[in-house]
Amino acid sequence: MRLTGGRSRRAAVVALVLGFVALNTPAATAAGSAAGVVPTRVHDPWLWQATVGQRPAGPAALLFFTDRTRYFESTGVLVDRDGAYRLIPIRIGEGHGLLSPDGRHYLRPDSGELLDLTTGRQRRTMSTGVYPMAWSSDGQQVLGTRSNDDSVISYGPDNQQLNDPEKPDDLLVVDPFRGTERTLDVGTFATHAAAAWSRGGGLVAVTGSPDVPAQLAERQRLVVVDPAGGGTRWQVDLGDRRILAGPAAWHPDGRRLALLAFDGCAGLRCTSEQAAARTWRIEFLDTATGQAVGQALPAGTSVSGIIGWRGDDPILRYVSETEADTDRQAFLAALSPDGGREVLVTTPVGSTDLMVPGDLLTRAAFGGPEPRPSPFAAPLWVYLALAVPTLLAITLVVRRTRRRRAAMGPAPA
């Protein structure tokens, strides 16, 4: 049966819509059969990859940051537990936030906004100006720091300074879901550098510079306190060559706290090459006394911190140090007591950070398949941009066909 011009157009439109629907439905990947497993390797997203807000995904398997996206600046790339890729755009001047232990939420720094990765909904749940540093293991509280420095120095008629640009910072315990916060008394800090919860949440470790001279010399102090109001347990000066090992610095046994120490150039005068050449090791302190305990573990160069544990083996994040961020690369590796290093996750060149949800770290759920971003997981505007020219082309073809038939006249009986 011959189709008329109207039927031809309708059939073409239906076929086009069905085609876009088919393309917009990602095929099942191997990652789907291994849900909840951290992939061994991830890749750069497509330039047109949809954001979490445009097309929500599932809980994160991991999150990395790269400027090799359509935004051409640091952007979060979510890889969910079914292997789907989504973008998390980062505002200009905004740092990297925190991934919740269950992988469902991403907490933005300073803005106080919580992004639900499974629905795409983003809402402000906390006061602004809070920089999150560590989630509690149950995912209900966050340790954050807030600067109290005056951003602008003003002077009186006699040229006396009216404000203080160097006020001590506040360490906060925040509920990011209810928006409540309270100040934790850890002593005076000019700035907080890092913090970590103990596994059960009964203790908190925080490091930072106690005053401005120490901040300029990059010297830090470590304080361990009871967040329930039990006061300071102990504190120790770390100097300028030791730092807290990261948000997972507490050993799973609860009796040791990990530090990162380095050999090499220290201080603000070090060049980027000298900083990259630092060799790191993991040292331990007794969580009851603050005294050194156990043997140090060699960790190599470019160490960024401990993000979890696989039994007694720390899982470290490495970010290769280069002059340009576009040449850096982040990866995760497990460190054995004999100094051996097993690479667990690799990100593409140009990545500057890498996060894995705490529940997957606790289960040591590594070794998953290598998902690749789907080119069809695009926002609606991409499909509209493709559909409109295609529909116009179909319309022109149908019109020309009708005119040609009209010019030929009616078919002979």
C-alpha positions as CSV (number, residue, x, y, z in Angstrom):
1,M,0.0,0.0,0.0
2,R,1.4,3.4,-0.9
3,L,1.7,5.9,1.9
4,T,0.4,9.4,1.4
5,G,2.6,12.5,2.3
6,G,0.9,12.9,5.7
7,R,1.3,9.2,6.5
8,S,4.9,9.3,5.4
9,R,5.7,12.2,7.7
10,R,3.9,10.5,10.7
11,A,5.7,7.3,10.0
12,A,9.0,9.1,9.8
13,V,8.4,11.0,13.1
14,V,7.4,7.8,14.9
15,A,10.5,6.0,13.7
16,L,12.7,8.9,14.7
17,V,11.1,9.1,18.2
18,L,11.5,5.3,18.7
19,G,15.1,5.5,17.5
20,F,15.9,8.3,20.0
21,V,14.2,6.3,22.8
22,A,16.2,3.3,21.9
23,L,19.4,5.3,21.9
24,N,18.5,7.0,25.1
25,T,18.2,3.7,26.9
26,P,21.6,2.5,27.9
27,A,22.4,-1.2,27.3
28,A,23.1,-3.4,30.3
29,T,26.8,-3.5,31.1
30,A,28.9,-6.0,32.8
31,A,29.1,-3.6,35.7
32,G,25.4,-4.2,36.3
33,S,26.0,-7.8,37.1
34,A,28.5,-6.7,39.7
35,A,26.6,-3.9,41.4
36,G,28.3,-2.4,44.4
37,V,31.8,-3.2,43.2
38,V,34.5,-0.6,42.6
39,P,35.7,-0.7,39.0
40,T,39.4,-1.2,38.3
41,R,39.6,1.6,35.8
42,V,37.4,4.5,34.6
43,H,37.6,6.8,31.6
44,D,37.0,10.3,30.6
45,P,33.3,11.1,30.0
46,W,31.9,12.3,26.6
47,L,31.7,16.0,26.2
48,W,27.9,15.8,26.0
49,Q,27.6,13.5,29.1
50,A,24.5,14.4,31.2
51,T,24.8,15.9,34.6
52,V,23.3,14.3,37.7
53,G,20.6,16.9,37.7
54,Q,19.7,16.3,34.1
55,R,19.6,12.5,34.4
56,P,19.9,11.1,37.9
57,A,21.9,7.9,38.3
58,G,22.4,5.5,41.3
59,P,24.7,5.5,44.3
60,A,28.3,6.1,43.5
61,A,30.9,3.4,43.0
62,L,33.4,6.1,42.8
63,L,33.8,9.8,42.0
64,F,36.8,11.5,40.3
65,F,37.5,15.0,39.2
66,T,38.9,16.2,35.8
67,D,38.8,19.3,33.6
68,R,38.4,17.2,30.4
69,T,34.7,17.8,30.2
70,R,32.6,20.4,28.3
71,Y,33.1,22.8,31.2
72,F,36.9,22.8,30.7
73,E,37.5,23.1,34.4
74,S,37.4,20.8,37.4
75,T,34.3,18.7,37.2
76,G,33.1,15.8,39.2
77,V,32.5,12.6,37.3
78,L,30.2,10.1,39.0
79,V,30.4,6.4,38.1
80,D,27.5,4.7,39.7
81,R,27.2,1.0,40.7
82,D,25.7,0.0,37.3
83,G,28.6,1.7,35.4
84,A,26.7,4.8,34.3
85,Y,28.6,8.1,34.1
86,R,27.2,11.5,35.1
87,L,28.8,14.9,35.6
88,I,28.8,17.1,38.8
89,P,29.6,20.7,37.7
90,I,31.8,22.6,40.1
91,R,31.4,26.3,40.5
92,I,34.3,28.7,39.9
93,G,36.4,28.8,43.0
94,E,34.6,25.9,44.6
95,G,36.7,23.1,46.1
96,H,36.0,19.4,46.1
97,G,33.3,18.2,48.4
98,L,32.6,14.9,50.2
99,L,30.9,11.7,49.1
100,S,28.7,10.2,51.8
101,P,29.5,6.7,53.1
102,D,26.5,5.1,51.3
103,G,27.4,6.8,48.0
104,R,24.0,8.6,47.8
105,H,25.0,12.2,48.6
106,Y,27.6,14.7,47.6
107,L,28.2,17.5,50.1
108,R,29.4,20.8,48.5
109,P,31.9,23.0,50.4
110,D,31.1,26.5,51.5
111,S,27.6,26.6,49.9
112,G,26.1,24.1,52.4
113,E,24.3,22.3,49.6
114,L,23.6,18.6,49.6
115,L,23.2,16.8,46.2
116,D,21.2,13.6,46.1
117,L,22.9,11.5,43.4
118,T,19.9,9.2,43.0
119,T,17.3,11.9,42.4
120,G,19.4,14.9,41.1
121,R,17.8,17.1,43.8
122,Q,20.1,19.7,45.4
123,R,19.2,21.7,48.4
124,R,20.9,23.9,51.0
125,T,20.8,22.1,54.3
126,M,23.6,23.8,56.2
127,S,24.8,27.4,56.8
128,T,27.3,28.7,54.2
129,G,31.0,29.0,54.8
130,V,31.5,25.5,56.2
131,Y,34.2,23.3,54.5
132,P,33.4,19.6,55.1
133,M,36.4,17.4,56.1
134,A,35.1,14.0,57.1
135,W,31.8,12.0,57.4
136,S,31.1,9.9,60.4
137,S,31.1,6.2,59.6
138,D,27.3,6.0,60.1
139,G,26.8,8.8,57.6
140,Q,24.8,11.0,59.9
141,Q,27.4,13.7,60.9
142,V,30.2,15.7,59.2
143,L,33.2,17.4,60.7
144,G,33.6,20.8,59.1
145,T,35.7,23.9,59.5
146,R,34.5,27.5,59.3
147,S,36.8,30.5,58.9
148,N,36.1,33.5,61.0
149,D,38.6,35.8,59.4
150,D,37.4,39.2,58.3
151,S,37.6,39.3,54.5
152,V,38.2,43.0,54.4
153,I,40.5,45.0,56.8
154,S,39.0,48.3,57.8
155,Y,40.7,51.2,59.7
156,G,39.4,54.0,62.0
157,P,40.1,57.8,61.8
158,D,43.4,57.4,63.6
159,N,44.5,54.6,61.3
160,Q,43.8,51.9,63.9
161,Q,42.7,48.5,62.7
162,L,39.1,47.9,63.5
163,N,38.8,44.2,62.7
164,D,40.9,41.0,62.8
165,P,41.7,39.2,59.6
166,E,43.3,36.3,61.6
167,K,40.5,35.1,63.9
168,P,40.7,31.4,65.0
169,D,38.6,29.0,63.0
170,D,35.7,26.9,64.4
171,L,35.5,23.1,64.2
172,L,31.9,22.1,63.7
173,V,29.9,18.9,64.0
174,V,27.2,19.2,61.4
175,D,24.1,17.2,60.6
176,P,23.9,17.7,56.8
177,F,20.3,16.4,56.7
178,R,18.7,18.4,59.4
179,G,21.0,21.4,59.2
180,T,22.0,21.5,62.9
181,E,25.5,22.3,63.9
182,R,27.5,22.7,67.1
183,T,31.0,23.9,67.8
184,L,33.6,21.4,69.0
185,D,36.1,22.6,71.6
186,V,39.5,21.5,70.3
187,G,41.5,24.5,71.4
188,T,42.7,27.5,69.3
189,F,43.5,26.9,65.7
190,A,44.3,29.5,63.1
191,T,43.2,27.0,60.5
192,H,42.1,23.3,60.4
193,A,43.9,21.2,57.8
194,A,42.3,17.7,58.3
195,A,40.0,15.7,60.6
196,A,39.0,12.1,61.1
197,W,36.3,10.2,63.1
198,S,37.2,7.0,64.9
199,R,35.4,3.9,63.6
200,G,32.7,4.1,66.2
201,G,32.5,7.9,66.4
202,G,33.7,8.1,70.0
203,L,36.8,10.2,69.2
204,V,37.8,12.8,66.7
205,A,41.3,13.7,65.5
206,V,41.9,17.2,64.0
207,T,45.1,18.8,62.8
208,G,46.0,22.4,61.8
209,S,48.2,25.3,62.6
210,P,47.7,26.7,66.1
211,D,48.6,30.3,65.1
212,V,49.6,32.4,62.1
213,P,53.4,32.0,62.5
214,A,52.9,28.2,62.6
215,Q,50.6,28.5,59.5
216,L,53.3,30.4,57.6
217,A,55.9,27.8,58.6
218,E,53.4,24.9,57.7
219,R,53.7,23.5,61.3
220,Q,50.8,21.5,62.6
221,R,49.3,20.3,65.9
222,L,47.3,17.2,66.4
223,V,44.5,17.1,68.9
224,V,42.3,14.1,69.8
225,V,39.0,14.9,71.6
226,D,35.7,13.3,72.6
227,P,33.0,14.9,70.4
228,A,30.3,14.1,73.0
229,G,31.8,16.7,75.4
230,G,34.4,14.6,77.1
231,G,37.2,17.1,76.4
232,T,40.7,16.8,75.0
233,R,42.3,13.4,75.4
234,W,45.8,14.4,74.2
235,Q,47.6,16.5,71.8
236,V,51.0,16.5,70.1
237,D,53.0,18.9,67.8
238,L,53.6,17.4,64.4
239,G,56.1,19.9,63.1
240,D,56.3,20.6,59.4
241,R,56.9,17.1,58.1
242,R,54.0,15.1,59.5
243,I,50.3,15.4,58.8
244,L,47.1,13.5,59.6
245,A,46.9,10.6,57.0
246,G,43.3,11.6,55.9
247,P,39.7,11.1,56.8
248,A,40.4,7.3,57.3
249,A,43.5,7.8,59.5
250,W,42.0,5.7,62.3
251,H,43.2,2.1,62.0
252,P,40.3,-0.4,62.1
253,D,41.5,-1.8,65.4
254,G,40.9,1.6,67.0
255,R,44.2,1.5,68.8
256,R,46.4,3.3,66.2
257,L,46.2,6.6,64.4
258,A,48.0,7.0,61.1
259,L,50.2,10.0,60.1
260,L,51.9,10.7,56.8
261,A,55.5,11.8,57.2
262,F,57.9,12.7,54.5
263,D,61.6,13.2,53.8
264,G,62.7,16.0,51.5
265,C,62.1,19.7,51.2
266,A,59.7,21.3,53.7
267,G,58.2,24.7,53.9
268,L,56.8,27.3,51.6
269,R,60.1,27.8,49.7
270,C,60.0,24.4,48.1
271,T,59.6,24.3,44.4
272,S,57.0,22.1,42.7
273,E,59.7,19.7,41.7
274,Q,61.0,19.4,45.2
275,A,57.5,18.8,46.6
276,A,57.0,16.1,44.0
277,A,60.2,14.4,45.0
278,R,59.2,14.0,48.7
279,T,59.2,10.4,49.8
280,W,56.4,9.5,52.2
281,R,55.9,6.9,54.9
282,I,53.0,6.0,57.3
283,E,53.7,6.3,61.0
284,F,51.4,5.4,63.8
285,L,50.5,6.9,67.2
286,D,48.9,5.1,70.1
287,T,45.3,6.5,70.3
288,A,45.3,6.2,74.1
289,T,48.6,8.1,74.7
290,G,49.7,9.8,71.5
291,Q,53.0,8.1,71.7
292,A,54.7,6.6,68.6
293,V,53.9,2.9,68.1
294,G,54.8,0.2,65.6
295,Q,56.9,0.3,62.4
296,A,56.6,2.9,59.7
297,L,55.4,1.8,56.2
298,P,57.1,3.2,53.1
299,A,54.5,4.8,50.9
300,G,56.5,6.2,47.9
301,T,55.9,9.6,46.3
302,S,52.8,11.7,45.4
303,V,50.7,10.3,48.4
304,S,47.5,12.2,49.0
305,G,46.1,10.4,52.0
306,I,44.5,7.2,53.4
307,I,40.9,6.8,52.3
308,G,40.3,3.3,53.8
309,W,41.6,-0.1,54.9
310,R,41.7,-3.6,53.5
311,G,42.2,-5.5,56.6
312,D,45.5,-4.1,58.1
313,D,46.5,-2.8,54.7
314,P,45.9,1.0,54.2
315,I,44.3,2.1,50.9
316,L,46.1,5.2,49.8
317,R,45.1,7.8,47.2
318,Y,47.9,9.0,45.0
319,V,47.9,12.0,42.7
320,S,50.9,12.4,40.5
321,E,52.6,15.8,41.0
322,T,53.1,17.7,37.7
323,E,53.4,21.4,36.9
324,A,50.0,21.3,35.0
325,D,46.9,19.8,36.5
326,T,45.9,18.5,33.1
327,D,48.8,16.1,33.3
328,R,48.1,14.7,36.8
329,Q,46.5,11.3,37.4
330,A,44.8,9.9,40.5
331,F,44.8,6.2,41.5
332,L,44.2,4.0,44.6
333,A,46.6,1.4,45.8
334,A,46.8,-1.0,48.8
335,L,50.0,-0.9,50.8
336,S,51.3,-4.1,52.3
337,P,53.6,-4.3,55.4
338,D,56.6,-5.2,53.3
339,G,56.2,-2.1,51.2
340,G,54.5,-3.7,48.2
341,R,51.9,-1.7,46.4
342,E,48.8,-3.1,44.6
343,V,47.0,-0.7,42.3
344,L,43.3,-1.0,42.8
345,V,41.7,1.8,40.8
346,T,43.1,3.9,37.9
347,T,41.6,7.1,36.5
348,P,42.5,8.8,33.2
349,V,45.3,11.3,32.9
350,G,44.1,14.8,33.9
351,S,42.2,13.6,37.0
352,T,43.1,15.5,40.2
353,D,41.1,13.6,42.9
354,L,39.3,10.3,43.6
355,M,36.7,9.3,46.1
356,V,35.1,5.9,47.0
357,P,32.1,5.6,49.3
358,G,32.9,4.4,52.8
359,D,30.6,1.3,52.6
360,L,32.5,0.0,49.6
361,L,35.8,0.7,51.3
362,T,34.7,-1.2,54.5
363,R,33.8,-4.2,52.3
364,A,37.0,-3.8,50.3
365,A,34.8,-4.2,47.2
366,F,37.5,-3.7,44.6
367,G,38.2,-5.6,41.4
368,G,35.0,-4.7,39.5
369,P,34.8,-4.6,35.7
370,E,35.9,-1.6,33.6
371,P,32.7,0.4,32.6
372,R,32.9,2.9,29.7
373,P,30.7,6.0,29.5
374,S,27.7,5.6,27.2
375,P,27.5,8.2,24.4
376,F,23.7,8.0,24.6
377,A,23.5,9.1,28.2
378,A,23.1,12.7,27.1
379,P,20.9,15.6,28.3
380,L,17.6,16.3,26.5
381,W,19.0,19.3,24.6
382,V,21.4,17.1,22.8
383,Y,18.6,14.9,21.4
384,L,16.6,18.0,20.5
385,A,19.5,19.4,18.7
386,L,19.7,16.2,16.7
387,A,16.0,15.8,16.2
388,V,15.1,19.3,14.9
389,P,17.5,19.2,11.8
390,T,16.4,15.6,11.1
391,L,12.7,16.5,11.2
392,L,13.4,19.5,8.9
393,A,15.2,17.3,6.5
394,I,12.4,14.8,6.5
395,T,9.8,17.6,5.9
396,L,11.8,19.0,3.0
397,V,12.1,15.5,1.4
398,V,8.4,14.9,1.7
399,R,7.5,18.3,0.2
400,R,9.8,17.8,-2.7
401,T,8.3,14.4,-3.4
402,R,4.8,15.8,-3.3
403,R,5.7,18.6,-5.6
404,R,7.4,16.2,-8.1
405,R,4.3,14.0,-8.1
406,A,2.0,17.0,-8.6
407,A,4.1,18.3,-11.5
408,M,3.9,14.8,-13.2
409,G,0.1,15.0,-13.1
410,P,-2.4,12.2,-12.2
411,A,-1.5,8.7,-13.1
412,P,-3.3,7.3,-16.2
413,A,-6.3,5.2,-15.5
